[in-house]
Amino acid sequence: MAVELCLLLLLLCGSTISEVQPIYKPPPGTLDFGFVPAKTYDTGAYHEPGAIGILFKIVHAFLYLVQPNTFPQDLIRKLAQQQFGNTQGDYQKAIYYEIGFIVSAALGLLFILLLPLVGLCFCMCRCCDNCGGEMHQRQKKNADCQRSCFATFLFVASLIISVGVLCAYAANQHLTNQVRGAKKLVNSNFKDLKIFLNDTPAQIDYLVNQYNTTKDKALSDLNNVGPVLGSRVQEQLGKEVRPALDAALTMAGAIRETKEALENVSVSVEVLQEGTERLHANLTDVKMHLSNTLNDSACNAAQAASTCNIIRNSLAQLNINANFSGLPGVSSQLAKINDVLKIDLSSLVQKGYAAFNDTPDLVVNQTRNILSDIKSVLESIGSNITTFTRALPVQKILADLMVHLTQSEAYVQDYFPLVEQYDFYRWLGCLILCCMLVLILVFYYLGLLCGTCGYDKHASPTTRGCISNTGGNFLMAGVGFSFLFSWVLMIVVVLTFVTGGNVEKLVCEPFEDKNLFKVLDTPYLLNKHWKNYLAGIIFKNPNVNLTFEKVYSDCKENKGIYTSLHLEYLFNVNELLNISMYTEDVALKIEHIQINLSKIILLDEIGKENLLNFSSSGIDGIDFSAYLTEINKSVTKVDLLSFANDLEARADQLPKGALENALKGHANNIRMIHNQQVVPLEQAMKYVKARSTLNQSIRLLKRTSSELMVKVKNVISAVNAAQDLINNNASQVIVQETKKYMDTIIGYFEQYTEWVKESISMEVAACKPIANVIDTAVDIFLCSYIADSVNTFWFGLGGSSMFLIPAIIFAVKLSKYYRRMDTEDVYDDMENGNNGYHKEHLYGIHNPVFTSSVEQW
């Protein structure tokens, strides 16, 4: 419910949708609510002036020279509070701040007053044949140099004036072009507002509908309460239960291995006993026959006596070394193990596993009724949200806003042609001002062209050509129009300079560095009863710390209007989105979950008794050392092959005869026994495998029997402890895991409310269009379109007007060299003794021209 109330408040404040968000993937284990539906805006609140921007920067630099002072925040505050002038220092500060504009405007006014007066005096003076009005030119030696200098200076001044005219014309045309294109920008802003009004309901519905994501996830966990809660309980209990059952299962495997080992020992001993007994019989027979042969009288001879004695003494070596017949049997132990195995301990342990693994099913069966109640609570929350959303007058509010927006757009559309019409009049007036300068420039350029091309240095002043004379007349015409138009141009320059310059310094620059917002945020500035004007308008509470600067900055960053306007003072989302509002009933239901696991039997008494019987089977009484000793012995005491070879060698030491042959025969029999019986006992698979199996089995039995009673008791103790945990302490584990399960379910609601808070703060009703409207009105329309263009216009026009003064001087001086004179100076030859002109007394004629010319020059 809190979500919908907050969204309604956002609508009342007239916000806008947020822009497209970057692709985001939620971390594992979190709910993915997606992004609030958003559309892009067409309005780009940024103006790029193009090439003329260079002129704008030059004008800004010039204004900085004229007015380098910082923005006078204190003076503006006093002026807004109607307290300006209460102290004498206010006027001094204002004059100090405006001193650059005051001095410049004073010079402009002086120009306006003096230049027409000077032109009038100059005209009257020339009408009286003074100030160069007399059509007589005195010849000088440096006349060509003076004429060239005057022409050059006039041309340079004309070029500068031309550049100024071009700047003024470019600024005039730029302003007109921007005004014509402003309609598109205005329509773009209206389009963005319409997008907001049309798409805001979708944003609201999206936030509300995302409750279904939370509900579906909670229901999914509830439907899977066995795998979720049951698995958690099982996991906690399994930390003790599984090791105990694993130990019991391992012990069951040890019983089977023990039986196999005992059987292997019994079989292997029988095999080895059979082989060694047959070998012993054969060796005994050989030893008996060999002893009989040595008892022959031939051995009593002196040559054979010592050899026979040596052979007789070595007969004791012909015997078996490993005697498996004397090893104790394991039949009694095997019989007891077989009795133990009559009970399938592994099956009993597996039943314990199965019973413990049924924990999730037990949880499902025992929580069925409570889960249905929780589902009903979740459904009722969703129904309440939907019902309240439908009860909100969202459509009516949006319809009213759309009506106001449509009316505003119609008003702008109706008056925009009038704006374009007035702009045309302005453009035409500025064009006429430029044409005034163009007319003057035309006369100057034509004068320079005709005068330069038509000038003949061999012609006397009275005989100059028509083209040269026309050039001089053009120059004087330019001078005349300069006097006529210059003061009009300067009036326009002063007015636009004072207006446009102050707009740039007092509005545009403070707006860019946000000092203007700091002034607006001054307490009690716009309303002497309100500390914060914006808070008083929105909240009817001027004590709320809400500033224009903060709102503009937040909207510039496209933050939500809830954050930008600090709407928590009207509608605290943190309180209204209190998680307890949604989860109190759910938590109560989950806390009533009770699960009984006493039916789980890990290992019954039969299984435990079976383990005890195994421990008392007697395998620990087997003489393992005797077995290992016999296994490690060789088959015979002596190597029969070596013994046979040695016997044959000693037989060769005897005299030839029956004794020698008999001994050699015995040696061959020994070799035969070695090959037919000893070698198979050592190499044949039957005996090798029996020996190896016996070795492994004895060692396995030795390991198994080591502290067997202790091991069995430890297994039974572990199983009893695990069973006791399930029977007596499982409730505590279940409570802990149920709380964690409840925290998980509630965590989904927390994620939802946190996501709603974040969306309301940053995404829903993002107020970037508000900043766009302000930027469009102030930064683009007022500053970039109007102020920059007007300032560039007066800069070019003023510069051209100022250079009219030197142009007038040079044009008057130069015209004397191009115009045809009525009289001129006449020179005699130097040989006649004159000084280059006629003397009046020589001809009895008074020469007033000469006199006036001398006075003039």
Summary of the structure (lengths in Angstrom):
residues: 857
radius of gyration: 60.8
end to end distance: 99.5
largest distance: 205.4
contacts: 2721
relative contact order: 0.18
helix: 78%
strand: 1%
